[in-house]
């Protein structure tokens, strides 16, 4: 199997001066480079967007009739056999 190498790509980024100043200030405060700060920020945004997509897909497959039936049990009855989560996203 071919070994995967860590590769990087360059991207020219234009930021408003005020945002660049704030990024520099925060990066210095946390003892990291501006590049590391921006890379982490982009990674966090990608993660948030992918998580949102995951939950949107889950929502499409949800059976809300069953959800409401379970949610509205009398006297706050605890979960019953068959209430388990089943990952249908595969």
Secondary structure, 3 states (H helix, E strand, C coil): CCCCCCCCCCCCCCCCHHHHHHHHHHHHHCCCCHHHHHHHHHHHHHHHHHHHHHHHHHHHHCCHHHHHHHHCCHHHCCCCCCCCCCCCCC
